[in-house]
Amino acid sequence: MNKRLFQTAKYTVAISALAVFSGCATIDTDELNTAVDERMDERMDELLEEMEETREIAEEALEKAEEALAKAEQAEESAEDANAKAEEALEKAAAAQRQAEENEEKIDRMFERAMHK
């Protein structure tokens, strides 16, 4: 009888130990899942912050690009205006040169007439 009682006690202790280990494993799994969830939440928050920072940098870059484009367009308009004024000045200079040549010819003819009189 002692042997049977001892064996029953052994099995009872073994079953109890398994139940304890099973409970510990469940607790460890729950703790692990909780820790993983917390770390995933932290990492997600970090990624969201990084995405927000990247978006802000992209917005600033876009604003600067738009400003640079506006300045380039103004510079192009100014260059076109300057080119038009330069062409106008060249035309006036050419007209003034033609007028000066005509005046020189007139003066030469008048001088020749005066010399022949």
C-alpha positions as CSV (number, residue, x, y, z in Angstrom):
1,M,0.0,0.0,0.0
2,N,2.8,2.4,0.8
3,K,4.2,1.8,-2.7
4,R,0.9,2.6,-4.3
5,L,0.5,5.7,-2.1
6,F,4.0,6.8,-2.9
7,Q,3.3,6.3,-6.7
8,T,0.1,8.3,-6.4
9,A,1.9,11.0,-4.5
10,K,4.6,11.1,-7.2
11,Y,1.9,11.4,-9.9
12,T,0.1,14.0,-7.9
13,V,3.3,16.0,-7.5
14,A,4.2,15.6,-11.2
15,I,0.7,16.7,-12.2
16,S,0.9,19.7,-9.8
17,A,4.3,20.6,-11.2
18,L,3.0,20.5,-14.7
19,A,0.0,22.7,-13.7
20,V,2.4,25.2,-12.1
21,F,4.7,25.2,-15.2
22,S,1.7,25.5,-17.4
23,G,0.5,28.5,-15.4
24,C,3.9,30.0,-15.5
25,A,4.1,29.5,-19.2
26,T,0.8,31.2,-19.6
27,I,1.8,34.1,-17.4
28,D,5.2,34.3,-19.3
29,T,3.3,34.2,-22.7
30,D,0.9,36.9,-21.5
31,E,3.8,39.0,-20.2
32,L,5.7,38.5,-23.5
33,N,2.7,39.4,-25.6
34,T,2.1,42.5,-23.5
35,A,5.8,43.5,-23.8
36,V,5.7,42.9,-27.6
37,D,2.5,45.0,-27.9
38,E,4.0,47.8,-25.8
39,R,7.2,47.8,-27.9
40,M,5.2,47.7,-31.1
41,D,3.1,50.7,-29.9
42,E,6.3,52.6,-29.0
43,R,7.9,51.8,-32.4
44,M,4.7,52.8,-34.2
45,D,4.7,56.1,-32.3
46,E,8.4,56.6,-33.3
47,L,7.6,55.9,-36.9
48,L,4.7,58.3,-36.9
49,E,6.9,61.0,-35.5
50,E,9.5,60.3,-38.1
51,M,6.9,60.4,-40.8
52,E,5.6,63.7,-39.5
53,E,9.1,65.2,-39.4
54,T,9.7,63.9,-43.0
55,R,6.4,65.5,-44.1
56,E,7.3,68.8,-42.6
57,I,10.7,68.7,-44.3
58,A,9.1,67.9,-47.6
59,E,6.6,70.7,-47.2
60,E,9.5,73.2,-46.4
61,A,11.4,71.9,-49.5
62,L,8.3,72.3,-51.6
63,E,7.7,75.9,-50.3
64,K,11.4,76.8,-51.1
65,A,11.1,75.2,-54.6
66,E,7.9,77.3,-55.2
67,E,9.7,80.4,-54.1
68,A,12.7,79.6,-56.3
69,L,10.4,79.0,-59.3
70,A,8.6,82.4,-58.6
71,K,12.0,84.1,-58.5
72,A,13.1,82.4,-61.6
73,E,9.9,83.5,-63.4
74,Q,10.5,87.1,-62.2
75,A,14.1,86.9,-63.4
76,E,12.9,85.6,-66.8
77,E,10.4,88.5,-67.1
78,S,13.1,91.0,-66.1
79,A,15.5,89.5,-68.7
80,E,12.8,89.7,-71.4
81,D,12.2,93.3,-70.4
82,A,15.9,94.1,-70.5
83,N,16.3,92.4,-73.8
84,A,13.3,94.4,-75.3
85,K,14.9,97.6,-74.0
86,A,18.3,96.7,-75.4
87,E,16.7,95.9,-78.8
88,E,14.9,99.3,-78.6
89,A,18.2,101.0,-77.7
90,L,20.0,99.3,-80.6
91,E,17.2,100.4,-83.0
92,K,17.5,104.0,-81.7
93,A,21.3,103.9,-82.0
94,A,21.0,102.6,-85.6
95,A,18.5,105.3,-86.4
96,A,20.8,107.9,-84.8
97,Q,23.7,106.6,-86.8
98,R,21.7,106.8,-90.0
99,Q,20.6,110.3,-89.2
100,A,24.2,111.3,-88.4
101,E,25.4,109.8,-91.7
102,E,22.6,111.7,-93.5
103,N,23.5,114.9,-91.7
104,E,27.2,114.3,-92.6
105,E,26.3,113.9,-96.2
106,K,24.1,117.0,-96.1
107,I,26.9,119.0,-94.5
108,D,29.4,117.7,-97.1
109,R,27.1,118.8,-100.0
110,M,26.5,122.2,-98.4
111,F,30.2,122.6,-97.9
112,E,30.8,121.7,-101.6
113,R,28.2,124.1,-102.8
114,A,29.6,126.8,-100.6
115,M,33.1,126.1,-102.0
116,H,31.8,126.3,-105.6
117,K,30.1,129.5,-105.2
